[in-house]
Amino acid sequence: MKKNQDWITENFEALVSEYGGKYVGVINEQVIAAALTPKAVLEIAKMKGQDEEDVSLLKVPTEEELVCVL
Amino acid sequence: MRSLEFNYAKHRQRDIPLIPVSLRTGGKWSEVWAYVDSGSFYSLFDDKVAELLGLDLLKGKRVLAVVGDGSFIPVYLHKVGMRIGIDEFALKIGFSSKLGVGFNLLGMDVLDRYRVTFDNRSKKIIFELHEE
């Protein structure tokens, strides 16, 4: 999980560019699924044979949302 | 005192205090990332996380929360299990379909358990658990 954590923080900007407005699921330092809800992300991950407890779920903000927050 | 360190995420040269927390209401844990927000009294997650946890959103206690633009949003409080590192506890957190920000928020209800250091020089957030 620690590797996933580091990967997410290191690649956050790229995730915003590619997946802003969606949830992504990360396993083994890669995005395994992206969808509008975390439930849908886990369903895709399970279909790919992954254990849902291994999936790190990130709500990815859009560029516009980041401007508002920051 | 046990401590946990999390690296900041970065976006356009700005540091973002995001950390993973695990949530559950019964069975399996789900790891969901949240923005560490000392300006938020409650931890607030969007309604899609409530769905993930199998919660009926509207069955929670309804409160109103003020958001950044001064407007009020309805928030529904539900008791969940939360885990940060190896620290596992139960608390009520808020869920809303009107959150209107791009992050789930980890508020003071959780931060009160820890000594939290925003170490901006080393680009880390450090959570130290208070000994009982």
N, CA and C atoms of all chains as a GROMACS GRO file, in nm:
protein
  606
    1MET      N    1   0.082  -0.121   0.000
    1MET     CA    2   0.000   0.000   0.000
    1MET      C    3   0.086   0.127   0.000
    2LYS      N    4   0.201   0.119   0.071
    2LYS     CA    5   0.287   0.238   0.077
    2LYS      C    6   0.335   0.277  -0.062
    3LYS      N    7   0.365   0.177  -0.144
    3LYS     CA    8   0.408   0.208  -0.280
    3LYS      C    9   0.297   0.279  -0.356
    4ASN      N   10   0.173   0.231  -0.338
    4ASN     CA   11   0.060   0.299  -0.401
    4ASN      C   12   0.048   0.443  -0.354
    5GLN      N   13   0.066   0.462  -0.223
    5GLN     CA   14   0.056   0.597  -0.168
    5GLN      C   15   0.158   0.690  -0.233
    6ASP      N   16   0.281   0.644  -0.238
    6ASP     CA   17   0.386   0.728  -0.297
    6ASP      C   18   0.357   0.753  -0.445
    7TRP      N   19   0.310   0.650  -0.511
    7TRP     CA   20   0.282   0.666  -0.654
    7TRP      C   21   0.172   0.771  -0.677
    8ILE      N   22   0.069   0.765  -0.595
    8ILE     CA   23  -0.042   0.861  -0.611
    8ILE      C   24   0.006   1.004  -0.585
    9THR      N   25   0.081   1.025  -0.479
    9THR     CA   26   0.124   1.162  -0.451
    9THR      C   27   0.222   1.211  -0.558
   10GLU      N   28   0.306   1.122  -0.607
   10GLU     CA   29   0.404   1.162  -0.708
   10GLU      C   30   0.339   1.188  -0.844
   11ASN      N   31   0.229   1.122  -0.870
   11ASN     CA   32   0.165   1.133  -1.002
   11ASN      C   33   0.032   1.208  -0.998
   12PHE      N   34   0.011   1.283  -0.891
   12PHE     CA   35  -0.118   1.348  -0.872
   12PHE      C   36  -0.152   1.443  -0.988
   13GLU      N   37  -0.056   1.520  -1.030
   13GLU     CA   38  -0.084   1.618  -1.137
   13GLU      C   39  -0.127   1.547  -1.267
   14ALA      N   40  -0.062   1.440  -1.298
   14ALA     CA   41  -0.100   1.364  -1.419
   14ALA      C   42  -0.239   1.302  -1.402
   15LEU      N   43  -0.270   1.259  -1.280
   15LEU     CA   44  -0.404   1.202  -1.256
   15LEU      C   45  -0.512   1.308  -1.276
   16VAL      N   46  -0.484   1.431  -1.231
   16VAL     CA   47  -0.581   1.539  -1.249
   16VAL      C   48  -0.603   1.565  -1.398
   17SER      N   49  -0.494   1.567  -1.472
   17SER     CA   50  -0.506   1.594  -1.616
   17SER      C   51  -0.588   1.486  -1.687
   18GLU      N   52  -0.567   1.362  -1.647
   18GLU     CA   53  -0.630   1.252  -1.721
   18GLU      C   54  -0.767   1.211  -1.666
   19TYR      N   55  -0.783   1.223  -1.534
   19TYR     CA   56  -0.903   1.165  -1.473
   19TYR      C   57  -0.985   1.266  -1.390
   20GLY      N   58  -0.958   1.393  -1.404
   20GLY     CA   59  -1.029   1.493  -1.323
   20GLY      C   60  -1.181   1.475  -1.328
   21GLY      N   61  -1.245   1.475  -1.211
   21GLY     CA   62  -1.390   1.457  -1.203
   21GLY      C   63  -1.433   1.314  -1.181
   22LYS      N   64  -1.336   1.223  -1.179
   22LYS     CA   65  -1.369   1.080  -1.160
   22LYS      C   66  -1.301   1.026  -1.034
   23TYR      N   67  -1.343   0.908  -0.995
   23TYR     CA   68  -1.269   0.829  -0.898
   23TYR      C   69  -1.176   0.736  -0.974
   24VAL      N   70  -1.056   0.718  -0.922
   24VAL     CA   71  -0.968   0.618  -0.978
   24VAL      C   72  -0.933   0.515  -0.870
   25GLY      N   73  -0.906   0.394  -0.914
   25GLY     CA   74  -0.858   0.289  -0.826
   25GLY      C   75  -0.715   0.256  -0.864
   26VAL      N   76  -0.626   0.255  -0.767
   26VAL     CA   77  -0.484   0.230  -0.794
   26VAL      C   78  -0.440   0.103  -0.723
   27ILE      N   79  -0.376   0.017  -0.798
   27ILE     CA   80  -0.312  -0.103  -0.744
   27ILE      C   81  -0.177  -0.118  -0.812
   28ASN      N   82  -0.078  -0.158  -0.733
   28ASN     CA   83   0.055  -0.185  -0.788
   28ASN      C   84   0.105  -0.070  -0.876
   29GLU      N   85   0.084   0.051  -0.824
   29GLU     CA   86   0.138   0.170  -0.888
   29GLU      C   87   0.082   0.192  -1.029
   30GLN      N   88  -0.042   0.152  -1.050
   30GLN     CA   89  -0.107   0.185  -1.176
   30GLN      C   90  -0.258   0.200  -1.155
   31VAL      N   91  -0.318   0.281  -1.242
   31VAL     CA   92  -0.463   0.298  -1.236
   31VAL      C   93  -0.527   0.176  -1.298
   32ILE      N   94  -0.606   0.108  -1.217
   32ILE     CA   95  -0.670  -0.016  -1.268
   32ILE      C   96  -0.810   0.012  -1.318
   33ALA      N   97  -0.871   0.122  -1.268
   33ALA     CA   98  -1.006   0.156  -1.313
   33ALA      C   99  -1.035   0.302  -1.281
   34ALA      N  100  -1.121   0.361  -1.363
   34ALA     CA  101  -1.168   0.498  -1.339
   34ALA      C  102  -1.316   0.502  -1.370
   35ALA      N  103  -1.392   0.567  -1.283
   35ALA     CA  104  -1.538   0.575  -1.302
   35ALA      C  105  -1.591   0.691  -1.220
   36LEU      N  106  -1.719   0.718  -1.237
   36LEU     CA  107  -1.778   0.832  -1.166
   36LEU      C  108  -1.803   0.803  -1.019
   37THR      N  109  -1.806   0.676  -0.980
   37THR     CA  110  -1.828   0.644  -0.840
   37THR      C  111  -1.723   0.543  -0.793
   38PRO      N  112  -1.691   0.546  -0.664
   38PRO     CA  113  -1.594   0.449  -0.613
   38PRO      C  114  -1.648   0.307  -0.619
   39LYS      N  115  -1.778   0.294  -0.605
   39LYS     CA  116  -1.838   0.160  -0.613
   39LYS      C  117  -1.814   0.100  -0.752
   40ALA      N  118  -1.833   0.182  -0.854
   40ALA     CA  119  -1.810   0.134  -0.991
   40ALA      C  120  -1.663   0.098  -1.012
   41VAL      N  121  -1.575   0.177  -0.953
   41VAL     CA  122  -1.432   0.147  -0.965
   41VAL      C  123  -1.402   0.009  -0.906
   42LEU      N  124  -1.457  -0.017  -0.788
   42LEU     CA  125  -1.431  -0.146  -0.724
   42LEU      C  126  -1.493  -0.261  -0.802
   43GLU      N  127  -1.607  -0.235  -0.862
   43GLU     CA  128  -1.669  -0.341  -0.943
   43GLU      C  129  -1.580  -0.378  -1.061
   44ILE      N  130  -1.522  -0.277  -1.125
   44ILE     CA  131  -1.430  -0.304  -1.236
   44ILE      C  132  -1.307  -0.378  -1.186
   45ALA      N  133  -1.255  -0.334  -1.071
   45ALA     CA  134  -1.136  -0.399  -1.015
   45ALA      C  135  -1.164  -0.546  -0.984
   46LYS      N  136  -1.282  -0.573  -0.930
   46LYS     CA  137  -1.317  -0.712  -0.898
   46LYS      C  138  -1.329  -0.795  -1.025
   47MET      N  139  -1.387  -0.734  -1.129
   47MET     CA  140  -1.397  -0.806  -1.258
   47MET      C  141  -1.259  -0.839  -1.313
   48LYS      N  142  -1.160  -0.758  -1.276
   48LYS     CA  143  -1.023  -0.783  -1.321
   48LYS      C  144  -0.949  -0.874  -1.226
   49GLY      N  145  -1.022  -0.929  -1.129
   49GLY     CA  146  -0.962  -1.028  -1.040
   49GLY      C  147  -0.889  -0.971  -0.920
   50GLN      N  148  -0.911  -0.844  -0.891
   50GLN     CA  149  -0.841  -0.781  -0.779
   50GLN      C  150  -0.924  -0.788  -0.651
   51ASP      N  151  -0.857  -0.793  -0.538
   51ASP     CA  152  -0.922  -0.786  -0.409
   51ASP      C  153  -0.953  -0.639  -0.381
   52GLU      N  154  -1.079  -0.610  -0.349
   52GLU     CA  155  -1.119  -0.469  -0.333
   52GLU      C  156  -1.042  -0.399  -0.220
   53GLU      N  157  -0.996  -0.475  -0.122
   53GLU     CA  158  -0.920  -0.412  -0.013
   53GLU      C  159  -0.781  -0.367  -0.056
   54ASP      N  160  -0.737  -0.414  -0.171
   54ASP     CA  161  -0.606  -0.372  -0.221
   54ASP      C  162  -0.615  -0.246  -0.306
   55VAL      N  163  -0.736  -0.200  -0.333
   55VAL     CA  164  -0.754  -0.085  -0.422
   55VAL      C  165  -0.752   0.044  -0.341
   56SER      N  166  -0.670   0.137  -0.383
   56SER     CA  167  -0.666   0.269  -0.321
   56SER      C  168  -0.753   0.362  -0.406
   57LEU      N  169  -0.856   0.420  -0.344
   57LEU     CA  170  -0.955   0.499  -0.417
   57LEU      C  171  -0.930   0.648  -0.399
   58LEU      N  172  -0.913   0.717  -0.508
   58LEU     CA  173  -0.887   0.861  -0.504
   58LEU      C  174  -0.994   0.935  -0.582
   59LYS      N  175  -1.059   1.031  -0.516
   59LYS     CA  176  -1.148   1.123  -0.587
   59LYS      C  177  -1.058   1.228  -0.651
   60VAL      N  178  -1.054   1.229  -0.782
   60VAL     CA  179  -0.960   1.318  -0.852
   60VAL      C  180  -1.032   1.449  -0.884
   61PRO      N  181  -0.983   1.559  -0.832
   61PRO     CA  182  -1.049   1.687  -0.862
   61PRO      C  183  -1.021   1.731  -1.005
   62THR      N  184  -1.108   1.818  -1.055
   62THR     CA  185  -1.081   1.880  -1.185
   62THR      C  186  -0.986   1.998  -1.163
   63GLU      N  187  -0.930   2.045  -1.272
   63GLU     CA  188  -0.843   2.164  -1.263
   63GLU      C  189  -0.919   2.280  -1.201
   64GLU      N  190  -1.046   2.297  -1.239
   64GLU     CA  191  -1.126   2.407  -1.189
   64GLU      C  192  -1.148   2.395  -1.038
   65GLU      N  193  -1.175   2.274  -0.992
   65GLU     CA  194  -1.195   2.254  -0.849
   65GLU      C  195  -1.067   2.285  -0.771
   66LEU      N  196  -0.954   2.254  -0.828
   66LEU     CA  197  -0.828   2.283  -0.760
   66LEU      C  198  -0.806   2.433  -0.748
   67VAL      N  199  -0.846   2.508  -0.848
   67VAL     CA  200  -0.833   2.653  -0.841
   67VAL      C  201  -0.917   2.706  -0.726
   68CYS      N  202  -1.037   2.650  -0.708
   68CYS     CA  203  -1.127   2.696  -0.602
   68CYS      C  204  -1.072   2.662  -0.464
   69VAL      N  205  -1.018   2.542  -0.450
   69VAL     CA  206  -0.970   2.498  -0.320
   69VAL      C  207  -0.841   2.569  -0.283
   70LEU      N  208  -0.754   2.585  -0.380
   70LEU     CA  209  -0.620   2.634  -0.349
   70LEU      C  210  -0.608   2.784  -0.370
   71MET      N  211   0.505   0.724   2.138
   71MET     CA  212   0.404   0.783   2.048
   71MET      C  213   0.428   0.730   1.906
   72ARG      N  214   0.324   0.674   1.846
   72ARG     CA  215   0.338   0.622   1.710
   72ARG      C  216   0.318   0.735   1.610
   73SER      N  217   0.394   0.734   1.504
   73SER     CA  218   0.377   0.842   1.407
   73SER      C  219   0.369   0.785   1.266
   74LEU      N  220   0.302   0.860   1.183
   74LEU     CA  221   0.286   0.825   1.043
   74LEU      C  222   0.322   0.946   0.959
   75GLU      N  223   0.391   0.924   0.852
   75GLU     CA  224   0.428   1.034   0.764
   75GLU      C  225   0.367   1.012   0.625
   76PHE      N  226   0.316   1.120   0.571
   76PHE     CA  227   0.257   1.115   0.437
   76PHE      C  228   0.320   1.227   0.354
   77ASN      N  229   0.363   1.193   0.235
   77ASN     CA  230   0.416   1.296   0.145
   77ASN      C  231   0.302   1.382   0.090
   78TYR      N  232   0.328   1.509   0.073
   78TYR     CA  233   0.230   1.594   0.005
   78TYR      C  234   0.215   1.550  -0.141
   79ALA      N  235   0.095   1.562  -0.192
   79ALA     CA  236   0.078   1.558  -0.337
   79ALA      C  237   0.111   1.698  -0.389
   80LYS      N  238   0.138   1.707  -0.515
   80LYS     CA  239   0.175   1.837  -0.571
   80LYS      C  240   0.096   1.862  -0.698
   81HIS      N  241   0.050   1.987  -0.712
   81HIS     CA  242  -0.018   2.025  -0.836
   81HIS      C  243   0.022   2.167  -0.871
   82ARG      N  244   0.084   2.185  -0.983
   82ARG     CA  245   0.130   2.316  -1.029
   82ARG      C  246   0.207   2.390  -0.919
   83GLN      N  247   0.304   2.323  -0.866
   83GLN     CA  248   0.395   2.378  -0.763
   83GLN      C  249   0.327   2.404  -0.629
   84ARG      N  250   0.204   2.360  -0.614
   84ARG     CA  251   0.135   2.376  -0.486
   84ARG      C  252   0.129   2.241  -0.414
   85ASP      N  253   0.148   2.246  -0.284
   85ASP     CA  254   0.145   2.124  -0.204
   85ASP      C  255   0.003   2.096  -0.156
   86ILE      N  256  -0.035   1.971  -0.163
   86ILE     CA  257  -0.171   1.932  -0.128
   86ILE      C  258  -0.166   1.821  -0.024
   87PRO      N  259  -0.222   1.845   0.096
   87PRO     CA  260  -0.215   1.745   0.203
   87PRO      C  261  -0.321   1.638   0.189
   88LEU      N  262  -0.290   1.538   0.110
   88LEU     CA  263  -0.382   1.426   0.087
   88LEU      C  264  -0.330   1.302   0.157
   89ILE      N  265  -0.417   1.231   0.226
   89ILE     CA  266  -0.372   1.105   0.288
   89ILE      C  267  -0.478   0.996   0.266
   90PRO      N  268  -0.437   0.872   0.269
   90PRO     CA  269  -0.533   0.762   0.258
   90PRO      C  270  -0.588   0.724   0.395
   91VAL      N  271  -0.718   0.707   0.402
   91VAL     CA  272  -0.781   0.653   0.523
   91VAL      C  273  -0.867   0.534   0.480
   92SER      N  274  -0.882   0.439   0.569
   92SER     CA  275  -0.967   0.325   0.538
   92SER      C  276  -1.098   0.337   0.612
   93LEU      N  277  -1.206   0.304   0.545
   93LEU     CA  278  -1.340   0.316   0.602
   93LEU      C  279  -1.413   0.184   0.587
   94ARG      N  280  -1.502   0.158   0.684
   94ARG     CA  281  -1.590   0.043   0.668
   94ARG      C  282  -1.711   0.060   0.758
   95THR      N  283  -1.815  -0.011   0.725
   95THR     CA  284  -1.934  -0.014   0.810
   95THR      C  285  -1.964  -0.156   0.856
   96GLY      N  286  -1.880  -0.247   0.822
   96GLY     CA  287  -1.906  -0.385   0.862
   96GLY      C  288  -1.796  -0.475   0.813
   97GLY      N  289  -1.802  -0.510   0.688
   97GLY     CA  290  -1.711  -0.608   0.633
   97GLY      C  291  -1.575  -0.555   0.596
   98LYS      N  292  -1.554  -0.542   0.467
   98LYS     CA  293  -1.421  -0.509   0.419
   98LYS      C  294  -1.390  -0.360   0.432
   99TRP      N  295  -1.261  -0.332   0.443
   99TRP     CA  296  -1.216  -0.193   0.445
   99TRP      C  297  -1.207  -0.141   0.302
  100SER      N  298  -1.235  -0.011   0.288
  100SER     CA  299  -1.212   0.058   0.161
  100SER      C  300  -1.116   0.173   0.187
  101GLU      N  301  -1.009   0.178   0.111
  101GLU     CA  302  -0.913   0.288   0.129
  101GLU      C  303  -0.952   0.404   0.038
  102VAL      N  304  -0.981   0.518   0.100
  102VAL     CA  305  -1.026   0.637   0.028
  102VAL      C  306  -0.936   0.754   0.069
  103TRP      N  307  -0.894   0.831  -0.027
  103TRP     CA  308  -0.806   0.945   0.002
  103TRP      C  309  -0.888   1.067   0.042
  104ALA      N  310  -0.830   1.144   0.134
  104ALA     CA  311  -0.899   1.265   0.181
  104ALA      C  312  -0.798   1.378   0.203
  105TYR      N  313  -0.848   1.499   0.188
  105TYR     CA  314  -0.769   1.621   0.206
  105TYR      C  315  -0.771   1.656   0.355
  106VAL      N  316  -0.654   1.675   0.411
  106VAL     CA  317  -0.646   1.708   0.554
  106VAL      C  318  -0.684   1.855   0.571
  107ASP      N  319  -0.800   1.878   0.632
  107ASP     CA  320  -0.860   2.012   0.633
  107ASP      C  321  -0.888   2.056   0.776
  108SER      N  322  -0.795   2.132   0.832
  108SER     CA  323  -0.814   2.177   0.971
  108SER      C  324  -0.924   2.283   0.981
  109GLY      N  325  -0.973   2.330   0.869
  109GLY     CA  326  -1.082   2.427   0.870
  109GLY      C  327  -1.220   2.364   0.869
  110SER      N  328  -1.222   2.232   0.869
  110SER     CA  329  -1.351   2.163   0.866
  110SER      C  330  -1.374   2.094   1.000
  111PHE      N  331  -1.488   2.124   1.062
  111PHE     CA  332  -1.518   2.063   1.192
  111PHE      C  333  -1.543   1.913   1.177
  112TYR      N  334  -1.623   1.879   1.079
  112TYR     CA  335  -1.652   1.738   1.052
  112TYR      C  336  -1.568   1.688   0.936
  113SER      N  337  -1.541   1.558   0.937
  113SER     CA  338  -1.491   1.496   0.816
  113SER      C  339  -1.609   1.479   0.720
  114LEU      N  340  -1.589   1.520   0.597
  114LEU     CA  341  -1.698   1.521   0.500
  114LEU      C  342  -1.658   1.442   0.376
  115PHE      N  343  -1.740   1.347   0.341
  115PHE     CA  344  -1.716   1.266   0.222
  115PHE      C  345  -1.838   1.279   0.131
  116ASP      N  346  -1.817   1.259   0.002
  116ASP     CA  347  -1.932   1.273  -0.087
  116ASP      C  348  -2.025   1.151  -0.076
  117ASP      N  349  -2.144   1.170  -0.125
  117ASP     CA  350  -2.246   1.068  -0.108
  117ASP      C  351  -2.211   0.937  -0.179
  118LYS      N  352  -2.121   0.947  -0.275
  118LYS     CA  353  -2.081   0.824  -0.345
  118LYS      C  354  -2.000   0.732  -0.255
  119VAL      N  355  -1.932   0.789  -0.157
  119VAL     CA  356  -1.860   0.706  -0.059
  119VAL      C  357  -1.961   0.638   0.035
  120ALA      N  358  -2.068   0.711   0.068
  120ALA     CA  359  -2.173   0.649   0.149
  120ALA      C  360  -2.230   0.527   0.076
  121GLU      N  361  -2.252   0.544  -0.053
  121GLU     CA  362  -2.302   0.432  -0.134
  121GLU      C  363  -2.204   0.316  -0.131
  122LEU      N  364  -2.077   0.346  -0.144
  122LEU     CA  365  -1.973   0.243  -0.141
  122LEU      C  366  -1.978   0.164  -0.010
  123LEU      N  367  -2.006   0.235   0.098
  123LEU     CA  368  -2.006   0.171   0.230
  123LEU      C  369  -2.140   0.104   0.262
  124GLY      N  370  -2.233   0.114   0.168
  124GLY     CA  371  -2.363   0.050   0.188
  124GLY      C  372  -2.455   0.127   0.281
  125LEU      N  373  -2.430   0.257   0.296
  125LEU     CA  374  -2.512   0.339   0.385
  125LEU      C  375  -2.631   0.398   0.311
  126ASP      N  376  -2.743   0.408   0.380
  126ASP     CA  377  -2.858   0.482   0.327
  126ASP      C  378  -2.839   0.627   0.371
  127LEU      N  379  -2.797   0.709   0.278
  127LEU     CA  380  -2.755   0.846   0.309
  127LEU      C  381  -2.855   0.919   0.398
  128LEU      N  382  -2.982   0.917   0.359
  128LEU     CA  383  -3.082   1.000   0.425
  128LEU      C  384  -3.120   0.949   0.564
  129LYS      N  385  -3.073   0.831   0.601
  129LYS     CA  386  -3.103   0.780   0.735
  129LYS      C  387  -3.009   0.835   0.841
  130GLY      N  388  -2.907   0.907   0.800
  130GLY     CA  389  -2.817   0.968   0.896
  130GLY      C  390  -2.878   1.093   0.957
  131LYS      N  391  -2.819   1.138   1.067
  131LYS     CA  392  -2.866   1.263   1.128
  131LYS      C  393  -2.832   1.379   1.034
  132ARG      N  394  -2.932   1.462   1.005
  132ARG     CA  395  -2.912   1.571   0.910
  132ARG      C  396  -2.865   1.697   0.983
  133VAL      N  397  -2.755   1.754   0.938
  133VAL     CA  398  -2.708   1.882   0.990
  133VAL      C  399  -2.675   1.969   0.869
  134LEU      N  400  -2.659   2.098   0.894
  134LEU     CA  401  -2.621   2.189   0.787
  134LEU      C  402  -2.477   2.233   0.809
  135ALA      N  403  -2.401   2.236   0.703
  135ALA     CA  404  -2.261   2.279   0.712
  135ALA      C  405  -2.240   2.398   0.620
  136VAL      N  406  -2.162   2.493   0.666
  136VAL     CA  407  -2.129   2.609   0.584
  136VAL      C  408  -2.008   2.575   0.498
  137VAL      N  409  -2.017   2.605   0.370
  137VAL     CA  410  -1.904   2.578   0.281
  137VAL      C  411  -1.839   2.709   0.238
  138GLY      N  412  -1.736   2.697   0.157
  138GLY     CA  413  -1.649   2.809   0.124
  138GLY      C  414  -1.718   2.934   0.074
  139ASP      N  415  -1.826   2.918   0.000
  139ASP     CA  416  -1.892   3.037  -0.055
  139ASP      C  417  -1.998   3.093   0.041
  140GLY      N  418  -2.005   3.040   0.162
  140GLY     CA  419  -2.098   3.090   0.262
  140GLY      C  420  -2.234   3.024   0.260
  141SER      N  421  -2.258   2.939   0.165
  141SER     CA  422  -2.388   2.872   0.159
  141SER      C  423  -2.390   2.750   0.252
  142PHE      N  424  -2.511   2.704   0.282
  142PHE     CA  425  -2.528   2.587   0.367
  142PHE      C  426  -2.557   2.465   0.281
  143ILE      N  427  -2.499   2.354   0.319
  143ILE     CA  428  -2.529   2.229   0.249
  143ILE      C  429  -2.578   2.127   0.351
  144PRO      N  430  -2.670   2.039   0.310
  144PRO     CA  431  -2.712   1.933   0.401
  144PRO      C  432  -2.607   1.824   0.409
  145VAL      N  433  -2.580   1.783   0.532
  145VAL     CA  434  -2.482   1.676   0.557
  145VAL      C  435  -2.549   1.572   0.645
  146TYR      N  436  -2.526   1.447   0.616
  146TYR     CA  437  -2.586   1.338   0.692
  146TYR      C  438  -2.476   1.262   0.765
  147LEU      N  439  -2.491   1.254   0.897
  147LEU     CA  440  -2.389   1.193   0.980
  147LEU      C  441  -2.414   1.044   0.997
  148HIS      N  442  -2.311   0.969   0.977
  148HIS     CA  443  -2.319   0.823   0.994
  148HIS      C  444  -2.196   0.775   1.071
  149LYS      N  445  -2.218   0.676   1.156
  149LYS     CA  446  -2.106   0.616   1.228
  149LYS      C  447  -2.036   0.515   1.136
  150VAL      N  448  -1.906   0.527   1.128
  150VAL     CA  449  -1.827   0.434   1.046
  150VAL      C  450  -1.703   0.392   1.124
  151GLY      N  451  -1.639   0.288   1.077
  151GLY     CA  452  -1.507   0.253   1.126
  151GLY      C  453  -1.404   0.322   1.039
  152MET      N  454  -1.300   0.375   1.102
  152MET     CA  455  -1.194   0.442   1.026
  152MET      C  456  -1.060   0.387   1.072
  153ARG      N  457  -0.968   0.378   0.979
  153ARG     CA  458  -0.833   0.331   1.012
  153ARG      C  459  -0.732   0.420   0.941
  154ILE      N  460  -0.638   0.471   1.020
  154ILE     CA  461  -0.527   0.548   0.964
  154ILE      C  462  -0.400   0.479   1.012
  155GLY      N  463  -0.325   0.424   0.918
  155GLY     CA  464  -0.213   0.340   0.960
  155GLY      C  465  -0.268   0.219   1.034
  156ILE      N  466  -0.222   0.199   1.158
  156ILE     CA  467  -0.276   0.088   1.238
  156ILE      C  468  -0.375   0.138   1.342
  157ASP      N  469  -0.400   0.268   1.343
  157ASP     CA  470  -0.495   0.326   1.439
  157ASP      C  471  -0.637   0.310   1.388
  158GLU      N  472  -0.714   0.230   1.459
  158GLU     CA  473  -0.851   0.198   1.416
  158GLU      C  474  -0.950   0.250   1.520
  159PHE      N  475  -1.054   0.316   1.474
  159PHE     CA  476  -1.150   0.376   1.566
  159PHE      C  477  -1.284   0.394   1.494
  160ALA      N  478  -1.386   0.427   1.574
  160ALA     CA  479  -1.519   0.452   1.516
  160ALA      C  480  -1.556   0.596   1.543
  161LEU      N  481  -1.623   0.658   1.449
  161LEU     CA  482  -1.672   0.795   1.469
  161LEU      C  483  -1.781   0.826   1.367
  162LYS      N  484  -1.850   0.936   1.395
  162LYS     CA  485  -1.951   0.982   1.299
  162LYS      C  486  -1.887   1.080   1.204
  163ILE      N  487  -1.905   1.054   1.075
  163ILE     CA  488  -1.857   1.148   0.974
  163ILE      C  489  -1.974   1.189   0.886
  164GLY      N  490  -1.956   1.299   0.814
  164GLY     CA  491  -2.063   1.352   0.733
  164GLY      C  492  -2.051   1.310   0.587
  165PHE      N  493  -2.167   1.294   0.527
  165PHE     CA  494  -2.173   1.264   0.384
  165PHE      C  495  -2.268   1.363   0.319
  166SER      N  496  -2.236   1.407   0.200
  166SER     CA  497  -2.324   1.501   0.132
  166SER      C  498  -2.313   1.487  -0.019
  167SER      N  499  -2.425   1.510  -0.084
  167SER     CA  500  -2.423   1.512  -0.231
  167SER      C  501  -2.391   1.651  -0.283
  168LYS      N  502  -2.377   1.747  -0.191
  168LYS     CA  503  -2.356   1.887  -0.232
  168LYS      C  504  -2.219   1.939  -0.192
  169LEU      N  505  -2.127   1.849  -0.172
  169LEU     CA  506  -1.997   1.888  -0.118
  169LEU      C  507  -1.933   1.999  -0.201
  170GLY      N  508  -1.936   1.986  -0.331
  170GLY     CA  509  -1.895   2.096  -0.418
  170GLY      C  510  -1.745   2.122  -0.422
  171VAL      N  511  -1.665   2.034  -0.362
  171VAL     CA  512  -1.520   2.048  -0.375
  171VAL      C  513  -1.466   1.918  -0.433
  172GLY      N  514  -1.348   1.925  -0.483
  172GLY     CA  515  -1.295   1.810  -0.554
  172GLY      C  516  -1.238   1.701  -0.466
  173PHE      N  517  -1.243   1.722  -0.334
  173PHE     CA  518  -1.184   1.624  -0.243
  173PHE      C  519  -1.285   1.580  -0.139
  174ASN      N  520  -1.263   1.461  -0.084
  174ASN     CA  521  -1.321   1.426   0.044
  174ASN      C  522  -1.234   1.494   0.150
  175LEU      N  523  -1.295   1.529   0.262
  175LEU     CA  524  -1.226   1.612   0.361
  175LEU      C  525  -1.211   1.541   0.494
  176LEU      N  526  -1.090   1.546   0.548
  176LEU     CA  527  -1.065   1.490   0.681
  176LEU      C  528  -1.057   1.608   0.778
  177GLY      N  529  -1.156   1.616   0.867
  177GLY     CA  530  -1.171   1.734   0.951
  177GLY      C  531  -1.120   1.717   1.092
  178MET      N  532  -1.154   1.815   1.175
  178MET     CA  533  -1.102   1.820   1.311
  178MET      C  534  -1.150   1.705   1.398
  179ASP      N  535  -1.263   1.647   1.363
  179ASP     CA  536  -1.311   1.533   1.442
  179ASP      C  537  -1.209   1.419   1.442
  180VAL      N  538  -1.138   1.405   1.332
  180VAL     CA  539  -1.032   1.303   1.324
  180VAL      C  540  -0.899   1.359   1.373
  181LEU      N  541  -0.869   1.481   1.332
  181LEU     CA  542  -0.738   1.538   1.365
  181LEU      C  543  -0.718   1.553   1.516
  182ASP      N  544  -0.828   1.566   1.591
  182ASP     CA  545  -0.818   1.578   1.737
  182ASP      C  546  -0.752   1.457   1.802
  183ARG      N  547  -0.748   1.347   1.735
  183ARG     CA  548  -0.685   1.227   1.791
  183ARG      C  549  -0.532   1.233   1.787
  184TYR      N  550  -0.480   1.327   1.709
  184TYR     CA  551  -0.338   1.325   1.677
  184TYR      C  552  -0.273   1.460   1.705
  185ARG      N  553  -0.140   1.455   1.712
  185ARG     CA  554  -0.063   1.577   1.693
  185ARG      C  555  -0.028   1.579   1.546
  186VAL      N  556  -0.078   1.677   1.474
  186VAL     CA  557  -0.058   1.682   1.328
  186VAL      C  558   0.041   1.792   1.295
  187THR      N  559   0.143   1.756   1.222
  187THR     CA  560   0.244   1.854   1.181
  187THR      C  561   0.242   1.867   1.029
  188PHE      N  562   0.222   1.989   0.983
  188PHE     CA  563   0.237   2.018   0.840
  188PHE      C  564   0.382   2.062   0.820
  189ASP      N  565   0.466   1.969   0.784
  189ASP     CA  566   0.609   2.000   0.771
  189ASP      C  567   0.633   2.043   0.626
  190ASN      N  568   0.616   2.170   0.602
  190ASN     CA  569   0.622   2.218   0.464
  190ASN      C  570   0.764   2.217   0.407
  191ARG      N  571   0.863   2.220   0.496
  191ARG     CA  572   1.000   2.216   0.446
  191ARG      C  573   1.032   2.079   0.386
  192SER      N  574   0.988   1.973   0.456
  192SER     CA  575   1.017   1.839   0.403
  192SER      C  576   0.899   1.783   0.323
  193LYS      N  577   0.795   1.867   0.306
  193LYS     CA  578   0.680   1.828   0.222
  193LYS      C  579   0.611   1.703   0.274
  194LYS      N  580   0.590   1.700   0.405
  194LYS     CA  581   0.524   1.585   0.467
  194LYS      C  582   0.420   1.632   0.568
  195ILE      N  583   0.320   1.549   0.587
  195ILE     CA  584   0.227   1.564   0.699
  195ILE      C  585   0.259   1.451   0.795
  196ILE      N  586   0.272   1.484   0.921
  196ILE     CA  587   0.307   1.383   1.020
  196ILE      C  588   0.193   1.372   1.122
  197PHE      N  589   0.142   1.252   1.137
  197PHE     CA  590   0.038   1.224   1.236
  197PHE      C  591   0.102   1.147   1.352
  198GLU      N  592   0.092   1.203   1.470
  198GLU     CA  593   0.141   1.133   1.589
  198GLU      C  594   0.022   1.104   1.678
  199LEU      N  595   0.007   0.980   1.712
  199LEU     CA  596  -0.108   0.940   1.794
  199LEU      C  597  -0.080   0.969   1.940
  200HIS      N  598  -0.175   1.040   2.005
  200HIS     CA  599  -0.160   1.065   2.149
  200HIS      C  600  -0.172   0.934   2.224
  201GLU      N  601  -0.084   0.915   2.322
  201GLU     CA  602  -0.096   0.798   2.407
  201GLU      C  603  -0.217   0.817   2.497
  202GLU      N  604  -0.288   0.706   2.523
  202GLU     CA  605  -0.405   0.715   2.613
  202GLU      C  606  -0.358   0.742   2.755
   0.00000   0.00000   0.00000
